[in-house]
Amino acid sequence: METVIYQWTWERIDKFLCQHFPYSRNFFHHIISRWWVSIQNLDDKVIKKSYKLKPHDIILIDDLQRFLWSEVLSESPDIAIPIIKETDDYLVIHKPKWVLSHPNSVRDANKASVVWFLYHRYKSLPSIGNFVRAGLIHRLDKDTDGLMILVKTEQWLAHFKKLFQAKSESPSREAKEKIPLKKYYRAVSTITPQWKTFIDTIKEKLPYILEEEVIPKVTPAISKMWISKFITLWEIKNNLITIELEILTWRTHQIRCHLSNHGLPILWDKLYGATNTLNEKNDMQLTAYRLIFEDLNWEIIDLHI
């Protein structure tokens, strides 16, 4: 597939391409040197990375995804990740903290990720639509550790995709709770002055459903309905509390934002945490500790760490 870009600037071509794609200038130097970038109507003239664009130039990029595949793989680190359960059709891993679920761009090619773990051990994994996410059907934040399902076959990809879609599209909380797919998290939170009122409200009502519209600190910042179920609370020393929750909607930063909004920021959460929790040397205390799902044989699998 060929990428076509119309432009109206006098910039160098390598600089211009960096502004339009989430990839480095070195990346474009690489593909320009291999003649995979050209300018229409230049009679196949070879261009250099310093080529100065002219107004109305039309840039042609030959199969960008094909190049990304070989470029990314050449830099991908081979890492070890604990496998909690493995079958011929899927596996469940314990993703460590600071390991990406998948690289977001070529800039992340040399960073540890679940995708690279899979690539170095399994070939021809099914994908929802992007080779760089082969085997993945869901993700965890980089600084959250915990259980992830990874699929090996198209049949099981379809099965899990159906489960995740049903969970997402169920119209009510009651309907979501009936879907045989559940994710549980454990957080250690800092107790702030707002903590007592909220905890006093819910501690005698566990499990407690928190359902409200929230705007996370992401782009685009869109208000959506979030539903979290508080399962257990354990107050511990040093002004901290351990909280176990099930998430019924799976929004970006759902637990981090929900807890922070109610006076319980997760310990060492650098985005939503209280100012006294900021410490670059410590890991955010959030773990996806339990996963329940129904397999294709109608067996309920319950895994925890």
TALINRA-V729851 format. One record per backbone hydrogen bond with DSSP energy under -0.5 kcal/mol. CO is the residue of the C=O (numbers start at 1). NH is the residue of the N-H. E is the energy in kcal/mol with one decimal. If there is no record, write none. Layout:
CO;NH;E + CO;NH;E
//
This chain:
1;63;-1.3 + 3;61;-2.8 + 5;59;-2.7 + 7;56;-1.7 + 11;53;-2.8 + 12;16;-2.3 + 13;17;-2.4 + 14;18;-1.7 + 15;19;-1.2 + 16;20;-0.6 + 17;20;-0.9 + 17;21;-1.2 + 21;23;-1.3 + 22;107;-0.6 + 24;28;-1.4 + 25;29;-2.3 + 26;30;-2.1 + 27;31;-1.7 + 28;32;-2.4 + 29;33;-2.1 + 30;34;-0.7 + 31;36;-2.5 + 32;35;-1.8 + 36;62;-2.7 + 38;60;-3.0 + 39;42;-1.3 + 42;45;-1.3 + 48;51;-2.0 + 49;14;-1.3 + 51;13;-2.3 + 51;53;-0.7 + 54;57;-2.3 + 57;7;-1.5 + 57;59;-0.6 + 58;40;-2.7 + 59;5;-2.4 + 60;38;-2.4 + 60;62;-0.5 + 61;3;-2.9 + 61;63;-0.9 + 63;67;-1.6 + 64;68;-2.5 + 65;69;-1.9 + 66;70;-1.3 + 67;71;-2.6 + 68;72;-3.0 + 69;73;-2.0 + 70;74;-1.5 + 71;75;-0.6 + 72;75;-1.2 + 72;76;-0.6 + 73;76;-0.7 + 77;79;-0.7 + 82;84;-0.6 + 82;94;-2.4 + 85;92;-3.0 + 89;152;-3.0 + 89;153;-1.1 + 90;87;-3.0 + 91;150;-3.0 + 92;84;-2.7 + 92;85;-1.7 + 93;95;-0.7 + 93;148;-1.8 + 94;82;-0.5 + 95;146;-2.0 + 96;99;-1.1 + 98;100;-0.5 + 100;114;-2.4 + 101;115;-1.0 + 105;108;-1.8 + 106;109;-2.1 + 108;111;-2.0 + 112;100;-2.2 + 113;117;-1.7 + 114;118;-2.3 + 115;119;-2.7 + 116;120;-2.1 + 118;121;-1.4 + 118;122;-3.5 + 126;135;-3.1 + 130;133;-2.5 + 131;134;-1.6 + 133;136;-2.2 + 135;151;-2.3 + 141;144;-1.8 + 142;98;-2.6 + 142;99;-0.8 + 145;288;-2.7 + 146;95;-2.8 + 148;93;-2.2 + 149;137;-0.7 + 150;91;-2.7 + 153;157;-1.9 + 154;158;-2.4 + 155;159;-1.7 + 156;160;-2.6 + 157;161;-2.6 + 158;162;-1.9 + 159;163;-1.8 + 160;164;-2.9 + 161;165;-2.4 + 162;166;-2.3 + 163;167;-2.3 + 164;168;-2.1 + 165;169;-2.6 + 166;170;-1.3 + 172;176;-2.1 + 173;177;-2.1 + 174;178;-0.8 + 175;178;-0.6 + 175;179;-0.6 + 176;179;-1.1 + 179;181;-2.7 + 180;294;-1.5 + 182;292;-2.4 + 183;247;-1.8 + 184;290;-1.4 + 185;245;-2.6 + 186;287;-2.3 + 187;189;-0.6 + 187;243;-3.1 + 188;267;-3.3 + 189;241;-2.0 + 190;192;-0.7 + 192;195;-2.3 + 194;198;-1.3 + 195;199;-2.7 + 196;200;-2.7 + 197;201;-1.3 + 198;202;-1.5 + 199;203;-2.7 + 202;205;-2.3 + 208;210;-0.6 + 208;230;-3.1 + 209;211;-0.6 + 210;228;-2.5 + 212;226;-2.9 + 214;216;-0.5 + 214;224;-1.9 + 216;218;-1.5 + 220;222;-1.3 + 224;214;-2.4 + 226;212;-2.1 + 227;248;-2.3 + 227;249;-1.4 + 228;210;-3.4 + 228;230;-0.6 + 229;231;-0.5 + 229;246;-2.4 + 230;207;-0.8 + 230;208;-1.8 + 232;244;-2.2 + 234;242;-3.1 + 236;240;-0.9 + 237;240;-0.6 + 239;191;-2.4 + 240;236;-2.5 + 241;189;-3.1 + 242;234;-2.7 + 243;187;-2.9 + 244;231;-3.2 + 244;232;-1.2 + 245;185;-2.9 + 246;229;-3.3 + 246;248;-0.5 + 247;183;-0.5 + 249;251;-0.8 + 251;254;-1.8 + 253;257;-2.8 + 254;258;-2.7 + 255;259;-2.6 + 256;260;-1.8 + 257;261;-2.4 + 258;262;-0.8 + 259;262;-0.9 + 259;264;-2.9 + 260;263;-1.6 + 263;192;-1.7 + 265;190;-3.0 + 266;269;-2.0 + 267;285;-2.1 + 268;270;-0.8 + 269;273;-1.6 + 274;277;-2.1 + 275;278;-1.0 + 277;279;-0.5 + 279;282;-1.7 + 284;286;-1.7 + 285;188;-2.0 + 286;145;-1.3 + 287;186;-2.8 + 287;289;-1.4 + 288;147;-2.3 + 289;305;-2.3 + 290;184;-2.4 + 291;303;-2.7 + 292;182;-2.9 + 293;301;-3.4 + 295;298;-1.8 + 299;295;-2.6 + 299;301;-0.6 + 300;302;-0.5 + 301;293;-2.1 + 301;303;-0.5 + 303;291;-2.8
//
